[in-house]
Amino acid sequence: MATEWHRELREQGYEGRITSVEHLPKLQEEMEGRRAPGLLDEEVYQRYMTGFTFRPPAGLPDARSLIVVAVPQPQVQVTFTWGGEVVPLVTPPTYLWAQKIDRRVRHLLAGVLEPQGYRVAEAVLPKKLLAVRSGLAAYGKNNISYVPGMGSFHRLVAFYSDLPCEEDNWGESQMLETCQKCSACLRRCPAGAIPSERFLLHAERCITFHNEKDHSVPLPEWLDPAWHNWLVGCMHCQLVCPENQDVVRWVEEGPEFSEEETARLLQGAPLEQLPAETAEKVQESEIAGFLEVVPRNLRLLLEKRAA
């Protein structure tokens, strides 16, 4: 069965690994270990590392395996009109169409496993760590996960299953071999978030950490607005990474917003107050998932363009 589901994934251009649920305590221990004094900013820990559940869901208590899947995903261009000009802005991989991808992978796995009597259920786990420990991915020096053939341009999806884990893929966390002698990301990060003295990122200095906050929260004074170049998130380190040389120009077209729609988004109008056509674009593209950050981030980019 492992061969069949894996083959189905590969036919779609995806890649996956399976490992035993017996490793859940190890995942939890490694994540909680990052809270050691001096390792991780407390706000970073609370935002990114406290929402995991390290046990099978009630609907699948007899889960025996974890399946983690990497799906190639491009950057997406979102186009706005402002001041009579068309303004194309790029969104990094993983932000748009994420739920659609998750559903697609679940449907694919269920289509293979359910006829054989097995089930799948969503896993709320640290997916990067799971992917690295399972051998699907390796960490970059920037703490982002890299998958062969996809670089960092992928989305990770994880599931529990009662499928027996006959091939338990599990190992130590690994950093890319090419990172050993490369410091491109470290030199490119304008905020100094990627250290030379340790592996763990100084995430409290990461641009993404700050521009993912609600638009009512201004960027910190030390963060130069000129460093902010994406609608949300940051790509400075990924664009210069040698591991991304084959995918770095992969950008697909996303939604387009008129000047009137752009003005409403800048005003911070909630989804339910947007015109039906605009709301449909926001929901279909899944910008709705980070709509609360758009007013500040978009305004900064438009101001920089006008300067």
C-alpha positions in Angstrom: 0.0 0.0 0.0 2.8 2.4 0.7 4.0 2.0 -2.8 0.5 2.7 -4.2 -0.1 6.0 -2.3 3.5 7.1 -3.0 3.1 6.5 -6.7 -0.2 8.4 -6.8 1.6 11.4 -5.1 4.5 11.3 -7.5 2.1 11.2 -10.5 0.8 14.6 -9.3 4.3 16.0 -8.9 4.2 15.6 -5.1 6.5 13.8 -2.7 5.8 12.1 0.6 7.1 10.1 3.5 5.5 7.9 6.2 6.7 7.5 9.7 5.3 5.9 12.9 3.1 7.7 15.4 5.5 6.4 18.0 7.7 9.4 17.2 5.2 11.9 18.4 6.8 12.3 21.8 10.2 13.0 20.1 8.6 15.7 17.9 7.0 17.3 21.0 10.3 17.1 23.0 12.3 18.8 20.2 9.8 21.6 19.8 9.5 22.3 23.5 13.3 22.2 23.8 13.4 25.3 21.7 11.9 27.3 24.6 15.1 26.9 26.5 16.4 30.2 27.9 18.1 32.3 25.3 17.1 30.2 22.3 13.8 31.7 21.2 11.9 34.9 21.8 8.8 34.2 23.9 6.5 36.0 21.6 7.8 34.0 18.6 7.3 30.8 20.6 3.7 31.7 21.6 2.7 32.6 18.1 4.3 29.8 16.1 4.8 26.9 18.4 1.9 26.5 20.8 -0.9 25.4 18.6 0.2 21.8 18.0 -1.4 18.6 19.2 0.9 15.7 19.7 -1.6 13.0 19.8 -4.0 11.4 17.3 -7.4 13.0 16.9 -10.5 11.6 18.6 -11.8 10.5 15.2 -8.8 8.3 14.6 -7.5 7.2 18.0 -5.9 4.0 16.5 -3.7 5.9 14.2 -0.5 4.1 13.4 1.3 6.3 11.0 2.0 9.9 10.0 2.1 10.9 6.3 3.8 14.1 5.3 3.5 15.4 1.8 5.3 18.2 -0.1 3.4 20.0 -2.9 5.2 22.3 -5.3 3.9 25.8 -4.9 4.9 29.0 -6.8 5.1 32.6 -5.8 1.8 34.4 -6.8 1.4 37.8 -8.3 -1.5 39.8 -6.9 -2.3 42.9 -9.0 -3.6 46.2 -7.6 -4.6 49.4 -9.3 -3.7 52.6 -7.5 -3.3 56.2 -8.7 -4.3 55.0 -12.2 -1.3 52.6 -12.3 -1.2 48.9 -12.2 0.8 47.6 -9.3 1.9 43.9 -9.4 2.9 42.6 -6.0 4.3 39.1 -5.2 3.2 36.8 -2.5 5.6 34.0 -1.4 4.7 30.3 -1.8 2.3 28.8 0.8 0.1 31.9 1.5 -2.5 31.5 -1.3 -4.6 28.5 -2.2 -3.3 26.7 0.9 -6.6 25.1 2.0 -7.3 24.0 -1.6 -4.0 22.2 -1.7 -4.6 20.6 1.7 -8.0 19.3 0.6 -6.6 18.0 -2.7 -3.9 16.0 -1.0 -6.3 14.6 1.5 -8.7 13.6 -1.3 -5.9 11.9 -3.1 -4.7 9.9 -0.1 -8.3 9.0 0.9 -9.0 7.9 -2.6 -6.1 5.4 -2.4 -6.4 4.3 1.2 -10.1 4.2 2.0 -11.0 1.4 -0.5 -8.4 -0.7 1.4 -10.1 0.1 4.7 -7.7 2.8 6.0 -8.5 6.4 7.0 -6.7 9.7 7.1 -7.1 12.7 9.4 -5.5 16.1 9.5 -2.4 16.3 11.7 -1.8 19.6 13.6 1.9 19.2 14.0 5.2 21.1 13.3 5.3 20.1 9.6 8.8 21.4 8.8 10.2 19.4 11.7 8.2 16.3 10.7 9.3 16.6 7.1 13.0 16.9 8.1 12.9 14.1 10.6 11.1 11.8 8.1 13.8 12.5 5.4 11.4 14.3 3.1 13.2 17.6 3.5 16.3 19.2 5.0 16.6 22.5 6.8 18.4 25.5 5.2 20.6 27.8 7.1 17.5 30.1 7.1 15.5 27.4 9.0 13.2 26.9 6.0 12.6 23.4 4.8 13.9 22.3 1.3 12.7 19.4 -0.7 14.8 18.0 -3.6 13.4 19.3 -6.9 11.2 21.9 -5.2 13.6 23.9 -3.1 11.7 26.0 -0.6 8.8 26.5 -3.1 6.5 23.9 -1.6 3.7 23.5 0.9 3.8 20.8 3.5 0.6 18.8 4.4 0.5 16.2 7.2 -2.0 13.5 8.1 -2.6 10.7 10.6 -3.6 7.3 9.2 -4.3 3.9 10.6 -2.2 2.5 7.7 0.5 0.2 9.2 3.9 1.9 9.0 5.9 -0.9 7.4 8.6 1.5 6.3 9.4 3.9 9.2 11.3 6.9 7.8 12.9 8.6 10.8 16.2 10.2 11.4 18.0 13.2 12.9 17.3 16.7 11.8 19.6 17.6 8.9 20.8 20.8 7.3 21.4 21.0 3.6 24.9 20.0 2.7 25.2 23.0 0.4 24.6 25.2 3.4 27.8 24.1 5.0 29.9 26.4 2.8 27.3 28.9 1.8 26.2 32.1 3.5 24.2 33.7 0.8 21.0 33.9 2.9 22.9 35.2 5.9 24.4 38.0 3.9 21.1 38.9 2.1 18.8 39.1 5.2 18.7 42.9 5.8 17.3 42.4 9.3 20.1 40.2 10.6 17.7 37.3 11.5 20.1 34.5 10.2 23.0 34.1 12.7 26.4 32.7 12.1 27.0 31.6 15.7 24.1 29.1 15.9 21.5 27.3 13.7 18.3 28.5 15.2 17.0 31.7 13.5 16.6 34.9 15.4 13.0 34.9 14.4 12.1 38.0 16.4 14.1 39.9 13.8 12.6 38.2 10.8 10.6 40.5 8.6 7.9 37.9 8.2 7.3 37.8 12.0 6.5 41.5 11.9 4.5 41.9 8.7 2.3 39.0 9.6 1.0 40.9 12.6 -2.4 42.7 12.5 -2.3 46.0 10.5 -2.9 48.0 13.7 0.6 47.0 14.8 3.3 49.2 13.1 6.6 47.8 12.1 9.2 48.3 14.8 11.4 51.4 14.4 14.5 49.4 13.7 12.9 47.7 10.7 13.5 49.8 7.6 10.2 49.8 5.5 12.4 49.5 2.4 13.2 45.9 3.5 9.5 45.0 3.1 8.9 44.0 -0.5 6.1 41.4 -0.5 2.4 41.6 0.3 3.0 39.4 3.3 6.0 37.4 4.4 9.5 37.7 3.0 11.6 36.2 0.2 15.0 37.9 0.6 16.8 34.7 1.8 15.0 32.3 -0.6 15.6 34.3 -3.7 19.4 34.2 -3.3 19.5 30.5 -2.2 21.4 28.2 -4.7 18.9 25.5 -3.9 16.1 27.6 -5.5 17.9 28.3 -8.7 15.5 26.1 -10.7 12.3 27.6 -9.2 13.1 31.1 -8.3 11.4 32.6 -11.4 8.3 30.5 -10.9 5.5 33.1 -10.5 1.9 32.6 -11.4 -0.9 35.1 -11.8 -3.3 35.6 -8.9 -6.3 37.9 -8.4 -6.6 41.5 -9.7 -8.1 44.3 -7.7 -9.5 47.6 -9.1 -8.7 51.0 -7.7 -11.9 51.0 -5.7 -11.3 47.5 -4.4 -7.7 48.5 -3.5 -9.0 51.5 -1.5 -11.4 49.2 0.5 -8.5 46.8 1.3 -6.4 49.7 2.4 -9.1 50.9 4.7 -9.1 47.5 6.4 -12.7 46.6 5.6 -13.5 43.2 7.0 -14.6 40.4 4.6 -18.3 40.8 5.4 -18.2 44.5 4.5 -16.5 44.0 1.1 -18.6 44.0 -2.1 -19.6 40.5 -3.2 -17.2 40.5 -6.2 -14.2 41.6 -4.0 -15.1 39.2 -1.2 -15.2 36.4 -3.7 -11.7 37.2 -5.0 -10.4 37.4 -1.4 -11.9 34.1 -0.4 -11.1 32.2 -3.6 -7.5 33.2 -3.5 -7.4 32.7 0.3 -6.1 36.3 0.9 -8.9 36.1 3.5 -6.4 34.2 5.7 -4.2 37.2 6.1 -6.6 40.0 5.3 -5.9 41.7 8.6 -2.3 42.4 7.6 -3.0 43.8 4.1 -3.8 47.5 5.0 -0.4 48.1 6.6 1.7 46.0 4.2 0.0 47.2 1.0 0.2 50.9 2.1 4.0 50.6 2.8 4.5 49.1 -0.7 2.4 51.7 -2.4 4.2 54.5 -0.6 7.6 53.1 -1.5 6.5 52.9 -5.1 5.3 56.5 -5.1 8.5 57.8 -3.5 
